[in-house]
Amino acid sequence: MNGGGLVISLDFELNWGVHDVFRYGQYNKNLYGVRKALPRILALFEQYDIHATWATVGLLFAESKAEMAHYLRGIPVKYENMRFAAHTQLAKVGDNEQEDLLHFGKSLIEEIKRTPHQEIGSHTFSHFYCLEKGQTKAAFCADLHATKTISDGYTAPMKSIVFPRNQINKDYFTACLEAGYVCYRGTENHVLYDAQKFTKKGRLLGAKKWIDSYWNITGHHIATLEEMQEEQLINIRSSAFLRPYCSPLRIFENLKVKRIKEGMLKAAQAQAFYHLWWHPHNFGKHTDKNLAMLEELLSYHQELRSQYDFQSYSMYEVAELCESHSKQQK
């Protein structure tokens, strides 16, 4: 019997994931900080034998601005609010990674590839929003095709997908399956975390999620293999977002870590799965404090592995467990 495990996924996007949230330059400290944080995250993963999925925006594979423009021309997305569209940022993009550390990431992808047990999955090509007005299934399929083409032969065929802003559109699952994906990261099983349009997210909703990160309001969101298999595209549902260190809330840091540890323990005891996720840029500021928090959690995972056989998994590895479990049930 499988003893359950810790699943980790990271949404790797650099400025392509935040250009429509922050004024240009406002978030640069976090984004530049990825260059130091990401290798140190990988070093911790290697030290603690952690398997993880890096859901990567396809644009980060590009080696030149011209290559980005070529692929973006083939994705005919027309959001009602065009500030969401990646191609509107091209005027601010440099010619290559040496010139522009905010929009290119192939050297970082190379570091992920070199580290054992790391899966490179998809965060779509253009940080595509699947619920916003104006986007279409045809545009989404073109986006999937761009990711497949730019990564072909460089990484293993992608099997896991994470929808940007967690905008999960079940109408697009068939397209994902046809493109070779077998699993996705669903949201926590509570109304507070239901997939929503970016434009509908209010401050009250955000505040409730913040509170839930420190105090258990909505439950631990652990999942069994049986629950994941309820959809054709296997749902490796999220358990928690690992919020970065926040100086004004520093007196509550121990509550946040305690909440996650309690969830991990519940999953280990139930032979279930606990799925933790964040962005590398969350660790771009207060890097030492964030890495210390991560190491505390990974050290605790080591205890659970020893006591409960609570293993470490990438998303695709859990999907493979689901498939073998399903065959055993038949």
C-alpha positions in Angstrom: 0.0 0.0 0.0 1.2 3.5 -0.8 2.1 5.6 2.2 1.0 8.9 0.6 3.4 11.7 0.2 4.3 15.4 -0.1 3.8 16.8 -3.6 5.6 20.1 -4.5 5.0 22.3 -7.5 6.4 25.7 -8.4 5.0 28.2 -10.9 8.1 29.4 -12.7 7.1 32.5 -14.7 9.4 35.5 -14.0 7.8 38.8 -15.2 5.4 36.9 -17.6 3.3 36.1 -14.5 3.2 39.5 -12.9 3.4 42.1 -15.7 -0.3 42.7 -15.4 -0.3 43.0 -11.6 2.6 45.4 -10.8 3.7 48.6 -12.4 6.8 48.0 -14.6 9.8 47.7 -12.2 7.7 47.6 -9.0 8.4 43.9 -8.4 11.9 43.8 -9.9 13.7 43.0 -6.6 11.7 39.7 -6.3 12.2 38.9 -10.0 16.0 39.5 -10.0 16.2 37.6 -6.7 15.0 34.4 -8.5 18.5 34.1 -9.9 19.9 33.5 -6.4 16.8 31.8 -4.9 16.2 29.1 -7.5 19.6 27.4 -7.3 19.3 27.4 -3.5 15.8 25.9 -3.7 17.2 23.2 -6.0 20.1 22.6 -3.6 17.7 22.0 -0.7 15.6 19.7 -2.9 18.7 17.6 -3.7 19.8 17.6 0.0 16.5 16.3 1.2 15.8 14.1 -1.8 12.7 16.1 -2.8 10.9 15.4 -6.1 9.1 18.5 -7.5 7.3 19.8 -10.6 8.4 23.1 -12.1 5.4 24.4 -14.1 7.2 26.7 -16.5 5.9 29.4 -18.8 6.9 28.4 -22.3 8.3 31.9 -23.2 11.2 31.2 -20.7 12.6 28.6 -23.2 13.1 31.3 -25.9 16.7 32.3 -26.6 15.8 35.6 -28.4 13.2 38.3 -28.5 12.6 37.3 -32.2 11.9 33.7 -31.2 9.3 35.0 -28.6 7.6 37.2 -31.2 7.5 34.3 -33.7 5.6 32.0 -31.3 3.3 34.7 -29.9 2.2 35.6 -33.4 0.7 32.1 -33.6 -1.4 32.5 -30.5 -4.5 34.6 -31.6 -5.7 35.5 -28.1 -7.8 38.6 -27.8 -8.6 39.3 -24.2 -11.3 41.9 -23.6 -8.6 43.4 -21.3 -5.5 43.3 -23.5 -3.1 44.2 -20.6 -3.3 40.4 -19.8 -1.7 39.5 -23.2 1.9 38.6 -23.1 2.6 40.1 -26.6 1.8 43.6 -25.2 5.1 43.3 -23.1 7.4 42.6 -26.1 8.3 46.3 -26.5 9.9 46.0 -23.0 11.8 42.8 -23.7 15.6 42.7 -24.4 17.2 40.7 -27.1 18.4 37.7 -25.0 18.9 36.4 -21.5 22.2 38.2 -21.1 20.4 41.5 -21.7 17.1 40.7 -19.9 17.0 38.6 -16.8 13.3 39.3 -16.3 11.8 37.6 -19.4 14.3 34.9 -20.3 15.0 31.8 -18.3 16.7 29.0 -20.3 19.8 29.0 -18.1 17.6 28.5 -15.1 15.6 25.7 -16.8 19.0 24.1 -17.4 19.7 24.1 -13.7 16.4 22.5 -13.0 17.1 19.8 -15.6 20.5 19.0 -14.0 18.9 18.4 -10.5 17.7 14.9 -9.8 14.0 14.1 -9.6 12.8 17.5 -11.0 9.9 17.5 -13.5 9.4 20.3 -15.9 5.7 20.8 -16.6 3.7 23.5 -18.3 2.4 26.8 -17.0 1.1 27.4 -20.6 3.3 29.2 -23.1 2.1 32.8 -22.6 0.7 32.6 -19.0 -2.7 32.1 -20.7 -5.8 32.9 -18.7 -8.5 30.3 -19.4 -11.5 32.1 -17.9 -11.0 35.7 -19.0 -13.3 37.3 -21.5 -12.1 37.1 -25.1 -9.9 34.0 -24.9 -11.1 31.0 -26.8 -10.4 27.2 -27.0 -8.7 27.7 -30.3 -6.3 30.3 -28.8 -5.6 27.9 -25.9 -4.8 25.0 -28.3 -2.4 27.3 -30.2 -0.7 28.2 -26.8 -0.4 24.4 -26.0 1.2 23.8 -29.4 3.7 26.6 -28.9 4.9 25.1 -25.6 5.2 21.6 -27.2 7.2 23.0 -30.1 9.6 25.2 -28.2 10.4 22.5 -25.6 10.5 19.6 -28.0 13.8 17.6 -27.7 15.0 19.9 -24.9 12.9 18.5 -22.0 11.0 15.3 -21.7 7.4 15.6 -23.1 5.4 17.6 -20.6 2.8 15.6 -18.6 1.7 18.1 -15.9 0.0 21.4 -16.4 -0.7 24.2 -13.9 -3.3 26.8 -15.1 -2.1 30.4 -14.6 -3.9 32.2 -11.7 -5.5 28.7 -11.2 -8.1 29.6 -13.8 -9.2 26.0 -14.4 -11.5 25.6 -17.4 -12.8 22.0 -17.6 -13.9 22.6 -21.2 -10.2 22.6 -22.1 -9.3 19.3 -20.4 -9.8 17.3 -23.7 -7.3 19.7 -25.4 -4.8 19.0 -22.6 -5.2 15.3 -22.9 -4.8 15.4 -26.7 -1.6 17.4 -26.1 -0.2 14.7 -23.9 -0.9 16.0 -20.4 -2.2 13.6 -17.9 -2.6 15.7 -14.7 -3.2 19.3 -13.5 -3.1 21.1 -10.2 -6.6 21.7 -9.0 -7.5 24.2 -6.3 -8.2 23.5 -2.7 -11.6 21.8 -2.2 -13.4 24.8 -0.7 -15.5 27.7 -2.1 -12.8 30.2 -1.0 -10.4 28.7 -3.6 -12.8 28.2 -6.5 -11.4 29.1 -9.9 -12.3 32.7 -10.7 -11.7 35.3 -13.3 -8.9 37.7 -12.4 -11.2 40.6 -12.6 -13.6 39.1 -9.9 -11.0 38.7 -7.2 -11.7 41.2 -4.4 -9.7 42.3 -1.4 -12.0 40.5 1.0 -11.4 37.1 -0.7 -7.7 37.7 -0.6 -7.8 38.6 3.1 -9.7 35.4 3.9 -7.1 33.4 2.0 -4.3 35.1 4.0 -6.0 34.3 7.3 -6.5 30.7 6.2 -2.7 30.4 5.7 -2.1 31.1 9.4 -5.3 29.6 11.0 -7.1 26.5 9.9 -10.4 27.8 8.5 -11.0 25.6 5.5 -9.3 22.3 6.4 -6.1 20.5 5.5 -7.1 19.7 1.8 -5.4 16.3 1.7 -6.3 14.0 -1.1 -6.3 10.2 -1.8 -5.5 8.5 -5.1 -9.2 7.6 -5.5 -10.2 11.3 -5.2 -7.6 12.4 -7.8 -9.0 9.9 -10.3 -12.5 11.3 -10.4 -11.6 13.3 -13.5 -10.1 12.2 -16.8 -7.3 14.7 -16.4 -6.0 13.6 -13.0 -6.5 16.3 -10.4 -3.4 16.6 -8.1 -5.3 19.1 -6.0 -3.5 21.9 -4.1 -3.3 21.7 -0.3 -1.7 25.0 0.4 0.2 28.0 -1.1 3.5 28.5 0.7 3.3 32.2 1.5 6.6 33.9 1.6 8.0 35.7 4.7 6.0 38.9 5.4 7.7 41.4 7.6 4.5 43.0 9.0 3.2 39.5 9.9 6.5 38.1 11.2 5.1 37.3 14.7 2.7 34.9 12.9 5.4 33.0 10.9 5.4 30.1 13.3 1.6 29.7 12.9 1.9 29.5 9.1 4.6 26.7 9.3 2.6 24.9 12.0 -0.5 24.9 9.8 1.4 23.3 7.0 3.1 20.7 9.3 -0.3 19.8 10.7 -1.6 19.2 7.2 1.4 17.1 6.2 1.0 15.0 9.4 -2.7 14.4 8.6 -1.8 13.3 5.1 0.9 11.0 6.4 -1.4 9.4 8.9 -4.1 8.9 6.3 -1.7 7.6 3.6 -2.9 10.5 1.5 -1.1 13.4 -0.3 -0.3 17.0 0.7 0.4 19.4 -2.2 2.4 22.5 -1.5 3.1 25.2 -4.1 4.6 28.6 -4.6 6.5 30.7 -7.2 10.3 31.0 -7.2 9.9 34.8 -7.2 8.1 34.6 -3.8 11.6 33.8 -2.4 13.3 36.6 -4.4 13.1 38.9 -1.4 13.9 37.8 2.2 15.6 34.8 0.6 17.4 33.5 3.7 14.2 33.6 5.8 12.1 31.9 3.1 14.7 29.2 2.6 15.0 28.6 6.3 11.2 28.1 6.4 11.4 25.7 3.5 14.2 23.8 5.1 12.2 23.4 8.3 9.3 21.9 6.3 11.6 19.6 4.4 13.3 18.5 7.6 9.8 17.7 9.0 9.0 15.8 5.8 12.1 13.7 6.4 10.7 12.7 9.9 7.3 11.8 8.3 9.0 9.8 5.6 10.9 7.8 8.3 7.8 7.3 10.5 5.0 6.9 8.0 6.7 6.1 4.6 5.5 9.6 3.6 7.4 9.9 0.3 8.2 12.9 -2.0 6.5 13.1 -5.4 6.3 15.3 -8.5 2.9 15.8 -10.0 3.5 13.3 -12.8 4.8 10.7 -10.3 1.5 10.9 -8.4 -0.4 10.6 -11.7 1.5 7.4 -12.5 0.6 6.1 -9.0 -3.1 6.9 -9.8 -2.9 4.9 -13.1 -1.3 1.9 -11.5 -3.7 2.0 -8.6 -6.6 2.2 -11.1 -5.3 -1.0 -12.9 -5.1 -2.8 -9.6 -8.7 -1.9 -8.8 -9.9 -3.5 -12.0 
